[in-house]
C-alpha cells in the first residue's frame, strides 16, 4: 500500500490555502472581504494564495458590482473539490497510521 503522505497535495501545504478551501467547501461562495477577515491576512497575501488556487483550477473567481463597488466572490471547482477531498482523506489515513 502507498504511503498516504504521497497523496498529500503540495498546493494545500499552506495553512491559508487550506483555510480558503475549507471555507469554500462548506459555502456555495465566499467574497474577498469575508475571506480576508476569516484568514486574518493582508490583501497581498490573500491575493497570492487565491491566485495559486485559481491557477491550479481549484477555485473560480466571479466579479460583480454592488452599486459602484466591485464584489469579488470565489467558488470551488469540481477539480478543486476532488483534489481537496483526496488531500483530507490522505491526512486522515496518515493520522490513523500514526495513531
GITA-V120182 format. One record per residue. N is the residue number from 1. RES is the residue in one letter. PSI is psi in degrees with one decimal (999 if undefined). D_LAST is the distance of its C-alpha to the last C-alpha in Angstrom with 1 decimal. Layout:
<<N	RES	PSI	D_LAST> <N	RES	PSI	D_LAST>>
This chain:
<<1	X	138.4	17.5> <2	X	145.2	17.5> <3	X	128.3	14.8> <4	X	-22.9	13.7> <5	X	-28.2	14.7> <6	X	-20.4	18.2> <7	X	-8.4	18.3> <8	X	142.2	17.9> <9	X	120.1	21.4> <10	X	-31.0	22.9> <11	X	-31.5	25.1> <12	X	10.4	22.3> <13	X	-32.6	21.1> <14	X	134.1	23.5> <15	X	-29.7	22.4> <16	X	-47.6	25.9> <17	X	-35.6	25.8> <18	X	-42.7	22.4> <19	X	-43.0	24.1> <20	X	-48.6	27.3> <21	X	-39.7	25.7> <22	X	-44.3	23.7> <23	X	-40.5	27.1> <24	X	-26.3	28.9> <25	X	-28.0	26.5> <26	X	-2.1	27.3> <27	X	142.0	31.0> <28	X	-41.6	33.7> <29	X	156.5	34.9> <30	X	136.4	34.6> <31	X	164.8	37.4> <32	X	-49.2	37.4> <33	X	-37.7	38.1> <34	X	-41.4	35.4> <35	X	-42.3	32.8> <36	X	-43.6	34.3> <37	X	-44.9	34.1> <38	X	-43.3	30.5> <39	X	-15.4	29.2> <40	X	55.5	31.6> <41	X	167.1	32.8> <42	X	165.6	36.3> <43	X	-47.5	38.3> <44	X	-41.4	38.0> <45	X	-47.9	34.3> <46	X	-44.5	33.7> <47	X	-41.2	36.4> <48	X	-37.4	34.8> <49	X	-40.5	31.4> <50	X	-39.6	33.2> <51	X	-43.3	35.3> <52	X	-45.9	32.3> <53	X	-39.1	30.8> <54	X	-42.4	34.3> <55	X	-29.1	35.1> <56	X	-0.8	32.1> <57	X	19.7	33.4> <58	X	-23.7	30.5> <59	X	160.2	32.7> <60	X	139.1	36.4> <61	X	136.9	38.7> <62	X	130.7	41.6> <63	X	126.1	44.4> <64	X	173.0	46.8> <65	X	136.4	49.3> <66	X	104.6	49.4> <67	X	-122.4	53.0> <68	X	-2.9	53.4> <69	X	141.6	49.8> <70	X	144.3	47.3> <71	X	109.0	44.2> <72	X	124.8	41.4> <73	X	157.6	38.7> <74	X	142.2	35.6> <75	X	153.7	34.0> <76	X	141.2	31.2> <77	X	169.0	32.5> <78	X	-42.6	31.4> <79	X	-39.5	30.1> <80	X	-41.7	28.2> <81	X	-45.5	26.7> <82	X	-49.0	25.6> <83	X	-40.8	24.2> <84	X	-42.3	22.3> <85	X	-40.0	20.8> <86	X	-39.9	19.7> <87	X	-47.5	18.2> <88	X	-40.4	16.2> <89	X	-42.5	15.1> <90	X	-39.5	14.0> <91	X	-44.0	12.0> <92	X	-40.7	10.3> <93	X	-39.4	9.7> <94	X	-42.3	8.3> <95	X	-42.9	5.7> <96	X	-39.1	5.0> <97	X	-41.0	5.6> <98	X	-19.5	3.8> <99	X	999	0.0>>
